[in-house]
Amino acid sequence: MTLSRIDSTRRRTTLGLAGLALPLAVPAQTASVQLRIGSVVPKNSLYHQSLMELGEAWRAAQGAGARYVVFTDGSQGGEAEIARRMRIGQLQGALMSVVGLREIEPTVAAMQNLPLLFRSWDEVDFVRDKMRPAMERRFADKGFIVVAWGDAGWVRFFSKEAAFRPDDYKRMKFFAWGSEPEQQAIMKSLGYTPVPLETADILPAVQTGMINVVPSTPYFALATQVYGTASNMLEINWAPIVGALVVTLKAWDAMTPAAQQALRAAGEKAGEQMRTQARREVDEAVDAMKKRGLVVNKPNAEQMREWNELAEKLYPRIRGSMVPAETFDEVFAHLKAYRASRGK
């Protein structure tokens, strides 16, 4: 065989092998994709159920090889730890409150960390809708896609002893998010005692006396049985718990266009479902706990005035520390416009 024929044979063989290899070069969008979702929400709660329904819609659209797992009850750590796990690829998404979301994008803190500012869910919805496009762009710039927005009810104070006014709580020990040192510093400066913990530690901490006040939504207090020990609830809408489901941009880019579209649609549905159910179940949860011994303490007009004065004192401390100054001002501007349009 001549050298030219040997070279020709080699070329044909090489091309043939390359042709055999082509079917193995699966495009990234049709390869196996997984979504591991972390959260501190209780297992089988309405939030968990919404996440599972969303996952089914996504898996059907993504097709063969798509894997979807939800980790509940803080099994992947607190919300700050969950955010870290997403960054290093151990999780591809999370349903978190502002506590975790602010680890990614600080401006979102304006939706949750302004006590007694929002007077109704209509106000919360209005401000969120106004700020949503810009916030979602900021999340995308940080490598995360916001799939759904939700909330979990108003924060109330659950304590072992009855309390009605701000000073009543100065002799007590508060649960505080371990990832919010600014909040702890503000509380200490005002004479309160925060004890930084993770969500999974709340119940044993209340039972052992490590803490005796838990700022919590009624639904969470019922689901975790916190009210069994902290059996006094102050009926005050201190702040809304606002959250979102986010997925990493890397996971998003690995999905098919059909799966992205399905996730968007399922996310909008899940967000609306979580918001609607959570708001309805605030009263239902309180009624259920009252039947089991919860005492509801409602502040009178004078005591409520003291709470509002405390909130006004907190705002200058929050602005620029817990909430970026520009975002803080934007929220107040939106609320002013909303209330003016309704003659409030």
Backbone torsions as a table, in degrees:
resi	resn	phi	psi	omega
1	MET	NA	133.6	-178.4
2	THR	-76.2	164.2	179.1
3	LEU	-62.0	-38.5	-178.9
4	SER	-64.3	-39.1	179.6
5	ARG	-70.1	-36.6	177.3
6	ILE	-61.2	-45.6	179.6
7	ASP	-62.1	-41.0	-179.9
8	SER	-63.7	-41.8	179.7
9	THR	-63.7	-42.6	179.4
10	ARG	-61.5	-41.6	-179.5
11	ARG	-63.5	-42.8	179.4
12	ARG	-64.4	-39.8	-180.0
13	THR	-65.1	-43.7	179.9
14	THR	-63.1	-45.2	178.9
15	LEU	-63.4	-37.6	179.1
16	GLY	-63.7	-43.6	179.0
17	LEU	-64.5	-38.6	178.6
18	ALA	-63.7	-39.7	179.0
19	GLY	-64.3	-37.7	177.6
20	LEU	-66.4	-30.6	-176.7
21	ALA	-78.9	-21.7	-174.7
22	LEU	-57.2	-43.5	179.9
23	PRO	-61.6	-22.6	-178.7
24	LEU	-79.7	-16.8	-178.8
25	ALA	-84.1	76.2	-175.0
26	VAL	-72.1	129.7	176.5
27	PRO	-56.9	146.8	-175.8
28	ALA	-56.3	-36.1	-174.7
29	GLN	-71.7	-17.8	179.2
30	THR	-104.9	-0.4	176.5
31	ALA	-74.0	168.9	178.9
32	SER	-60.3	129.3	-180.0
33	VAL	-123.6	137.4	177.5
34	GLN	-126.1	147.0	172.8
35	LEU	-123.5	109.6	174.7
36	ARG	-103.8	113.8	-172.4
37	ILE	-106.8	124.5	178.2
38	GLY	-101.4	150.4	177.1
39	SER	-166.7	160.7	174.7
40	VAL	-100.3	3.8	-178.7
41	VAL	-66.4	148.9	179.5
42	PRO	-66.6	146.3	176.7
43	LYS	-62.0	139.7	179.3
44	ASN	68.9	8.1	175.4
45	SER	-72.8	171.1	179.8
46	LEU	-61.5	-30.5	178.8
47	TYR	-70.1	-42.2	177.4
48	HIS	-62.3	-44.6	179.9
49	GLN	-61.7	-41.0	178.5
50	SER	-63.8	-39.8	178.3
51	LEU	-63.7	-39.3	-179.1
52	MET	-68.6	-38.7	177.6
53	GLU	-65.3	-41.3	176.9
54	LEU	-61.1	-41.4	-179.4
55	GLY	-63.0	-37.5	179.0
56	GLU	-64.5	-41.8	178.9
57	ALA	-64.0	-40.8	-179.3
58	TRP	-68.0	-44.6	-178.6
59	ARG	-62.6	-40.3	179.6
60	ALA	-62.0	-37.7	-179.5
61	ALA	-77.9	-36.7	-178.8
62	GLN	-71.0	-34.7	175.9
63	GLY	92.7	-163.9	-174.0
64	ALA	-55.1	138.0	176.3
65	GLY	90.1	-8.4	-179.7
66	ALA	-74.7	129.0	-179.9
67	ARG	-119.1	138.3	-177.1
68	TYR	-138.0	122.1	-178.3
69	VAL	-134.5	135.5	176.4
70	VAL	-114.7	128.0	176.8
71	PHE	-103.9	120.3	-176.8
72	THR	-107.5	179.6	171.6
73	ASP	58.7	25.0	179.0
74	GLY	67.2	25.5	-178.5
75	SER	-66.8	-17.9	176.5
76	GLN	-100.9	12.4	-179.8
77	GLY	104.4	179.7	176.0
78	GLY	-70.0	178.9	-173.0
79	GLU	-67.0	-34.4	176.8
80	ALA	-65.6	-38.6	178.3
81	GLU	-68.7	-38.1	177.7
82	ILE	-61.9	-41.2	177.1
83	ALA	-61.5	-40.6	178.6
84	ARG	-64.4	-41.6	-179.3
85	ARG	-64.2	-32.6	175.6
86	MET	-67.2	-40.1	-178.2
87	ARG	-63.1	-34.2	-177.7
88	ILE	-96.2	4.9	172.8
89	GLY	88.2	4.7	177.7
90	GLN	-74.5	-27.6	173.6
91	LEU	-125.5	150.0	178.4
92	GLN	-105.7	-6.3	-179.8
93	GLY	-167.8	171.2	179.7
94	ALA	-161.0	146.6	167.8
95	LEU	-104.0	113.1	-173.6
96	MET	-135.4	156.7	170.3
97	SER	-82.7	-177.2	178.1
98	VAL	-57.3	-30.2	-179.5
99	VAL	-54.3	-42.4	178.6
100	GLY	-87.3	-37.3	-177.4
101	LEU	-62.5	-33.9	-178.4
102	ARG	-69.6	-15.4	173.7
103	GLU	-68.8	-23.0	178.1
104	ILE	-95.4	-51.1	-176.5
105	GLU	-137.9	106.4	-172.6
106	PRO	-61.1	-26.8	-175.4
107	THR	-64.7	-22.4	-178.6
108	VAL	-66.4	-17.2	179.8
109	ALA	-60.0	-23.2	-179.0
110	ALA	-63.0	-22.0	-177.5
111	MET	-81.0	-14.5	-172.7
112	GLN	-131.8	-25.6	-169.4
113	ASN	-99.7	27.4	178.1
114	LEU	-120.6	92.2	-173.2
115	PRO	-63.4	138.8	176.3
116	LEU	58.3	17.2	179.7
117	LEU	-80.1	-49.0	-178.3
118	PHE	-82.4	131.0	-178.5
119	ARG	-97.6	-13.0	-177.6
120	SER	-159.3	166.0	175.6
121	TRP	-68.9	-28.2	176.8
122	ASP	-60.3	-39.6	178.2
123	GLU	-67.2	-41.6	177.9
124	VAL	-60.0	-47.6	-179.0
125	ASP	-62.0	-42.1	-178.3
126	PHE	-62.0	-48.7	-177.8
127	VAL	-66.4	-42.3	179.7
128	ARG	-62.2	-43.6	-179.9
129	ASP	-63.3	-37.0	178.2
130	LYS	-66.8	-38.3	-173.9
131	MET	-93.7	-12.6	-173.6
132	ARG	-56.7	-50.3	-177.5
133	PRO	-57.3	-45.8	-178.8
134	ALA	-67.3	-39.8	179.7
135	MET	-65.2	-40.9	-179.6
136	GLU	-66.0	-34.8	175.7
137	ARG	-65.6	-39.4	179.2
138	ARG	-65.6	-39.5	176.8
139	PHE	-63.0	-42.4	179.2
140	ALA	-62.4	-38.6	177.6
141	ASP	-63.5	-26.4	179.6
142	LYS	-91.0	-0.2	177.2
143	GLY	96.0	25.2	-178.3
144	PHE	-137.5	141.8	177.5
145	ILE	-106.2	126.5	176.3
146	VAL	-83.1	118.9	-176.4
147	VAL	-95.7	-35.7	-176.9
148	ALA	-153.0	147.3	173.4
149	TRP	-112.2	135.1	178.6
150	GLY	-142.1	178.8	171.2
151	ASP	-148.4	171.0	-170.8
152	ALA	-132.3	17.2	178.9
153	GLY	104.0	177.9	-179.7
154	TRP	-88.1	143.1	174.9
155	VAL	-74.1	128.6	171.7
156	ARG	-119.3	165.1	179.4
157	PHE	-103.0	117.7	176.8
158	PHE	-102.5	124.3	-175.6
159	SER	-138.0	160.7	178.5
160	LYS	-71.9	-37.4	179.7
161	GLU	-107.9	153.1	177.2
162	ALA	-65.6	140.4	178.6
163	ALA	-149.5	143.0	-176.1
164	PHE	-126.2	-30.6	-174.5
165	ARG	-122.1	161.8	-177.4
166	PRO	-54.3	-40.7	-177.9
167	ASP	-66.1	-24.2	179.6
168	ASP	-62.0	-27.2	-175.6
169	TYR	-87.5	-5.8	-177.3
170	LYS	-71.6	-17.0	177.4
171	ARG	-93.7	5.0	-176.1
172	MET	-112.9	167.5	179.5
173	LYS	-111.6	124.1	-174.3
174	PHE	-94.7	141.0	163.1
175	PHE	-67.5	136.1	174.9
176	ALA	-138.0	144.9	178.4
177	TRP	-63.6	130.4	-179.6
178	GLY	-63.2	-21.7	-176.9
179	SER	-93.3	9.7	-178.5
180	GLU	-121.9	70.2	-179.8
181	PRO	-62.8	-28.7	178.9
182	GLU	-63.7	-42.3	178.9
183	GLN	-63.8	-42.0	179.6
184	GLN	-62.3	-40.9	179.9
185	ALA	-64.4	-40.9	179.0
186	ILE	-65.0	-44.4	179.6
187	MET	-59.7	-45.6	-179.7
188	LYS	-62.6	-39.2	-178.7
189	SER	-65.5	-22.6	-179.5
190	LEU	-98.0	4.2	175.5
191	GLY	95.8	12.2	179.2
192	TYR	-100.6	163.3	-176.8
193	THR	-117.5	96.2	176.9
194	PRO	-83.8	144.2	175.5
195	VAL	-122.2	105.9	-176.5
196	PRO	-70.0	125.4	-179.2
197	LEU	-145.5	171.4	170.9
198	GLU	-99.1	163.0	-175.8
199	THR	-56.0	-41.8	-177.6
200	ALA	-64.3	-17.8	-177.5
201	ASP	-92.9	-4.5	-173.1
202	ILE	-61.6	-54.1	-174.5
203	LEU	-60.3	-51.8	178.5
204	PRO	-62.4	-31.6	179.2
205	ALA	-67.5	-38.5	176.9
206	VAL	-67.9	-42.9	-176.7
207	GLN	-66.2	-32.4	-178.5
208	THR	-92.2	-6.7	179.7
209	GLY	88.4	6.6	176.4
210	MET	-62.7	-35.7	172.9
211	ILE	-133.2	157.5	175.6
212	ASN	-136.0	10.3	171.9
213	VAL	-136.3	131.9	177.4
214	VAL	-126.1	109.7	169.8
215	PRO	-70.4	117.5	-172.3
216	SER	-155.7	155.5	170.0
217	THR	-75.6	150.8	177.7
218	PRO	-57.2	-38.4	-179.3
219	TYR	-61.2	-45.3	179.9
220	PHE	-65.9	-40.3	179.4
221	ALA	-61.9	-37.8	177.6
222	LEU	-71.1	-47.9	-176.1
223	ALA	-62.7	-34.9	-177.0
224	THR	-96.3	-3.0	179.4
225	GLN	67.5	20.0	178.2
226	VAL	-59.9	-36.7	-176.3
227	TYR	-63.3	-19.2	-179.8
228	GLY	-62.8	-32.3	177.6
229	THR	-103.2	-45.7	175.8
230	ALA	-91.0	80.1	-166.3
231	SER	-94.0	12.1	173.9
232	ASN	-113.8	130.1	178.6
233	MET	-121.0	126.8	173.4
234	LEU	-83.0	120.8	-177.4
235	GLU	-82.6	85.3	-179.4
236	ILE	-146.0	133.2	179.5
237	ASN	-87.3	80.5	-172.4
238	TRP	-63.5	-47.4	179.4
239	ALA	-166.9	151.5	175.8
240	PRO	-79.9	144.6	169.6
241	ILE	-90.9	112.2	-177.5
242	VAL	-111.3	140.4	-178.7
243	GLY	-146.2	179.6	179.1
244	ALA	-156.7	154.2	170.7
245	LEU	-98.0	122.8	178.7
246	VAL	-122.9	150.4	172.0
247	VAL	-127.0	154.6	-179.6
248	THR	-70.7	148.9	178.5
249	LEU	-61.3	-34.1	178.2
250	LYS	-62.1	-43.8	178.4
251	ALA	-67.4	-39.4	179.5
252	TRP	-61.5	-45.3	-178.3
253	ASP	-67.3	-23.1	179.9
254	ALA	-80.0	-11.4	-178.5
255	MET	-81.8	157.4	171.1
256	THR	-71.8	157.1	175.2
257	PRO	-56.3	-37.2	179.6
258	ALA	-64.6	-39.1	179.4
259	ALA	-69.4	-37.7	176.5
260	GLN	-61.4	-45.3	-179.7
261	GLN	-63.3	-42.0	179.4
262	ALA	-64.6	-38.8	179.5
263	LEU	-66.8	-40.3	176.7
264	ARG	-59.7	-50.1	-177.3
265	ALA	-64.6	-44.3	179.5
266	ALA	-66.8	-32.6	178.5
267	GLY	-66.1	-44.5	177.9
268	GLU	-60.4	-41.9	179.8
269	LYS	-66.6	-44.5	-179.3
270	ALA	-64.2	-41.4	179.8
271	GLY	-61.4	-46.1	178.6
272	GLU	-63.0	-40.6	179.8
273	GLN	-63.9	-44.6	-179.8
274	MET	-64.1	-42.3	-179.4
275	ARG	-64.9	-46.7	-177.3
276	THR	-63.8	-48.8	-177.1
277	GLN	-67.8	-41.7	-177.8
278	ALA	-61.7	-41.4	-178.8
279	ARG	-68.2	-38.2	179.0
280	ARG	-69.4	-36.9	-173.1
281	GLU	-82.1	-4.3	173.5
282	VAL	-59.3	-54.1	-179.8
283	ASP	-66.8	-37.6	179.5
284	GLU	-64.3	-40.4	179.1
285	ALA	-66.0	-41.7	178.7
286	VAL	-62.6	-44.5	179.1
287	ASP	-60.7	-41.8	179.8
288	ALA	-64.4	-40.0	179.9
289	MET	-71.6	-35.5	178.1
290	LYS	-61.1	-36.6	178.1
291	LYS	-67.3	-18.7	-179.0
292	ARG	-108.9	16.7	172.5
293	GLY	110.1	-0.8	178.8
294	LEU	-67.4	136.7	175.7
295	VAL	-105.0	123.3	-179.9
296	VAL	-97.3	121.0	-179.2
297	ASN	-108.7	119.1	-177.7
298	LYS	-107.3	121.7	-180.0
299	PRO	-68.1	144.9	176.3
300	ASN	-81.8	-177.5	-174.6
301	ALA	-61.0	-41.6	-179.5
302	GLU	-66.2	-42.9	178.7
303	GLN	-66.6	-36.2	178.3
304	MET	-66.8	-35.1	176.4
305	ARG	-60.9	-39.0	178.8
306	GLU	-65.0	-37.7	178.3
307	TRP	-66.6	-41.6	178.6
308	ASN	-65.8	-36.1	176.8
309	GLU	-65.4	-38.1	176.8
310	LEU	-62.4	-44.2	179.8
311	ALA	-60.9	-43.8	179.4
312	GLU	-62.3	-34.3	178.4
313	LYS	-71.3	-29.0	-178.3
314	LEU	-77.1	-33.6	-172.2
315	TYR	-54.3	-47.6	179.6
316	PRO	-63.0	-27.7	179.2
317	ARG	-77.6	-32.5	-179.3
318	ILE	-75.3	-38.9	-178.2
319	ARG	-61.9	119.6	178.6
320	GLY	89.4	-9.7	176.6
321	SER	-114.3	-69.4	178.0
322	MET	-80.1	-28.0	179.3
323	VAL	-129.3	127.5	177.4
324	PRO	-53.6	138.5	-173.5
325	ALA	-55.2	-44.9	-177.5
326	GLU	-63.1	-40.5	179.5
327	THR	-70.2	-40.3	175.7
328	PHE	-53.3	-49.9	-179.1
329	ASP	-64.9	-35.7	-179.8
330	GLU	-64.8	-41.8	179.0
331	VAL	-60.8	-46.4	-179.7
332	PHE	-63.6	-36.4	178.8
333	ALA	-66.3	-42.8	178.4
334	HIS	-63.9	-41.6	-179.5
335	LEU	-66.1	-39.9	178.8
336	LYS	-61.3	-43.5	178.9
337	ALA	-65.7	-41.2	-179.7
338	TYR	-62.4	-47.8	-177.3
339	ARG	-68.1	-36.3	178.1
340	ALA	-64.4	-37.6	-179.2
341	SER	-68.7	-17.6	-179.8
342	ARG	-113.4	12.4	177.0
343	GLY	65.9	31.9	-178.1
344	LYS	-103.0	NA	NA
